[in-house]
């Protein structure tokens, strides 16, 4: 009888425990290349084909937000942690390197 009561208490305790929520996966480290632009008050990286946003840029801890302003209109490679968010992924930028001083859309069908 004791075993049945202990088993019953265990089952009730497990059933009453709150469900575990999925833990957020850590952001993947990587790099992206594109053009720095400002859209709707946020810095974004755009592709250099049609200048459509590909990721929102967020400074790494301790970096000033306006650090991206000096790269406006330039083609850059950013390195850091990329997290999948909607509608755009967020790149937490740890380093940024200029690829080109200008960023213009490439003509369709022409190599870059």
TORZAPA-866820 format. One record per residue: residue in three letters; x, y, z of N, C-alpha, C in turn. Coordinates in steps of 0.1 Angstrom, whole numbers, padded with zeros to 4 digits, always signed. Layout:
REM residues N
alaXYZXYZXYZ;...
END
This chain:
REM residues 112
unk+0008-0012+0000+0000+0000+0000+0009+0013+0000;unk+0020+0012+0008+0029+0024+0008+0034+0027-0006;unk+0038+0016-0013+0044+0018-0026+0034+0024-0036;unk+0021+0020-0035+0011+0026-0043+0009+0041-0040;unk+0009+0044-0027+0008+0058-0023+0020+0067-0028;unk+0032+0061-0027+0044+0068-0031+0044+0070-0046;unk+0040+0060-0053+0039+0061-0068+0029+0071-0072;unk+0017+0071-0065+0007+0081-0068+0011+0095-0066;unk+0019+0097-0055+0024+0111-0052+0034+0115-0062;unk+0042+0106-0067+0052+0109-0077+0046+0113-0090;unk+0035+0105-0094+0028+0108-0106+0021+0122-0105;unk+0015+0125-0094+0008+0138-0092+0019+0149-0092;unk+0030+0147-0086+0041+0157-0086+0046+0160-0100;unk+0048+0150-0108+0053+0152-0122+0043+0159-0130;unk+0030+0155-0129+0020+0161-0137+0018+0175-0133;unk+0020+0179-0120+0018+0193-0116+0030+0202-0119;unk+0041+0196-0123+0053+0204-0126+0051+0212-0139;unk+0055+0225-0139+0053+0233-0151+0061+0227-0163;unk+0056+0228-0175+0063+0223-0186+0076+0231-0189;unk+0086+0225-0193+0099+0232-0195+0097+0239-0209;unk+0101+0251-0209+0101+0259-0222+0113+0256-0229;unk+0112+0257-0243+0124+0256-0251+0134+0267-0248;unk+0146+0263-0245+0156+0273-0243+0160+0279-0256;unk+0163+0292-0256+0167+0298-0268+0181+0293-0272;unk+0182+0290-0285+0195+0285-0290+0205+0297-0290;unk+0217+0295-0286+0227+0306-0287+0229+0310-0302;unk+0231+0323-0303+0234+0328-0317+0246+0322-0323;unk+0245+0320-0336+0257+0314-0343+0267+0325-0346;unk+0280+0322-0345+0290+0331-0349+0292+0330-0364;unk+0295+0342-0370+0296+0342-0384+0300+0356-0389;unk+0299+0357-0402+0302+0370-0408+0292+0372-0420;unk+0289+0385-0422+0281+0389-0433+0287+0401-0441;unk+0286+0401-0454+0291+0413-0461+0279+0420-0468;unk+0280+0433-0467+0269+0441-0474+0271+0455-0471;unk+0261+0463-0473+0262+0478-0472+0255+0482-0459;unk+0261+0492-0453+0255+0497-0440+0245+0509-0444;unk+0233+0508-0439+0223+0518-0441+0215+0520-0429;unk+0207+0530-0428+0198+0533-0417+0184+0533-0422;unk+0176+0524-0416+0162+0523-0420+0153+0523-0407;unk+0144+0532-0407+0134+0533-0396+0142+0535-0382;unk+0152+0543-0382+0160+0546-0370+0169+0534-0365;unk+0171+0524-0374+0180+0513-0370+0190+0511-0381;unk+0202+0507-0377+0212+0504-0387+0210+0490-0392;unk+0211+0488-0405+0209+0475-0411+0220+0473-0421;unk+0222+0460-0424+0231+0456-0435+0222+0452-0447;unk+0225+0458-0458+0218+0455-0470+0226+0447-0480;unk+0220+0439-0489+0228+0432-0499+0231+0443-0510;unk+0242+0440-0517+0247+0450-0526+0241+0448-0540;unk+0231+0439-0542+0225+0437-0555+0213+0447-0556;unk+0204+0447-0546+0192+0455-0547+0190+0463-0535;unk+0200+0464-0526+0200+0472-0514+0188+0468-0504;unk+0183+0456-0504+0173+0451-0495+0180+0447-0482;unk+0174+0451-0471+0179+0447-0458+0181+0432-0456;unk+0193+0428-0451+0195+0414-0448+0196+0411-0433;unk+0200+0421-0425+0201+0419-0411+0201+0433-0404;unk+0196+0433-0391+0197+0445-0383+0211+0444-0376;unk+0217+0455-0374+0230+0456-0368+0228+0461-0353;unk+0235+0454-0344+0234+0457-0330+0249+0457-0325;unk+0253+0467-0318+0267+0467-0313+0269+0456-0302;unk+0280+0451-0301+0284+0442-0290+0284+0450-0277;unk+0283+0443-0266+0283+0450-0253+0295+0459-0252;unk+0293+0471-0248+0304+0481-0246+0307+0489-0258;unk+0301+0486-0270+0303+0494-0282+0292+0504-0283;unk+0296+0517-0288+0285+0527-0290+0277+0524-0302;unk+0264+0527-0301+0254+0524-0312+0258+0533-0324;unk+0263+0545-0322+0266+0553-0334+0279+0549-0341;unk+0286+0539-0336+0298+0534-0343+0295+0530-0357;unk+0282+0526-0361+0279+0522-0374+0278+0534-0383;unk+0275+0546-0378+0273+0558-0386+0285+0561-0395;unk+0297+0558-0390+0309+0561-0398+0310+0552-0410;unk+0303+0541-0411+0303+0531-0422+0291+0533-0431;unk+0283+0543-0429+0271+0545-0438+0275+0546-0452;unk+0268+0538-0461+0271+0539-0475+0283+0531-0480;unk+0290+0524-0470+0302+0516-0474+0298+0501-0474;unk+0305+0494-0482+0304+0479-0482+0313+0474-0472;unk+0308+0466-0462+0316+0461-0451+0314+0446-0449;unk+0323+0440-0441+0321+0427-0436+0320+0428-0421;unk+0309+0423-0415+0307+0424-0401+0309+0409-0396;unk+0315+0408-0384+0316+0395-0377+0310+0396-0363;unk+0304+0385-0360+0298+0385-0347+0288+0373-0345;unk+0278+0376-0337+0268+0365-0334+0255+0369-0342;unk+0250+0359-0349+0238+0361-0357+0227+0353-0351;unk+0216+0360-0347+0205+0354-0342+0193+0355-0351;unk+0186+0344-0353+0174+0344-0362+0162+0351-0355;unk+0158+0362-0361+0147+0369-0356+0138+0372-0368;unk+0126+0376-0365+0117+0380-0375+0114+0395-0374;unk+0113+0403-0384+0114+0399-0398+0128+0398-0403;unk+0138+0404-0396+0152+0403-0400+0161+0397-0389;unk+0171+0389-0393+0180+0384-0383+0188+0396-0376;unk+0193+0394-0364+0201+0404-0358+0215+0400-0357;unk+0224+0408-0362+0239+0406-0361+0244+0414-0350;unk+0249+0408-0339+0256+0415-0328+0270+0416-0332;unk+0274+0428-0337+0287+0431-0343+0298+0432-0333;unk+0308+0423-0335+0320+0423-0327+0331+0430-0334;unk+0331+0429-0348+0341+0436-0356+0335+0440-0369;unk+0341+0450-0375+0336+0455-0388+0348+0459-0396;unk+0348+0456-0409+0359+0459-0418+0354+0464-0431;unk+0359+0475-0436+0355+0481-0448+0360+0473-0460;unk+0351+0469-0469+0355+0462-0481+0356+0473-0493;unk+0347+0482-0493+0347+0493-0503+0341+0506-0497;unk+0347+0517-0501+0342+0530-0496+0328+0534-0501;unk+0324+0527-0512+0311+0530-0518+0303+0517-0519;unk+0290+0519-0520+0281+0508-0521+0270+0511-0531;unk+0271+0506-0543+0260+0508-0553+0255+0495-0557;unk+0242+0494-0561+0237+0482-0566+0244+0477-0578;unk+0247+0464-0579+0254+0459-0590+0244+0457-0602;unk+0248+0460-0614+0239+0459-0625+0236+0444-0627;unk+0223+0441-0630+0219+0427-0631+0227+0420-0643;unk+0232+0408-0640+0239+0401-0650+0254+0404-0651;unk+0258+0414-0644+0273+0417-0644+0279+0412-0632;unk+0291+0407-0633+0299+0402-0621+0303+0414-0613;unk+0305+0411-0600+0309+0422-0591+0324+0422-0589;
END
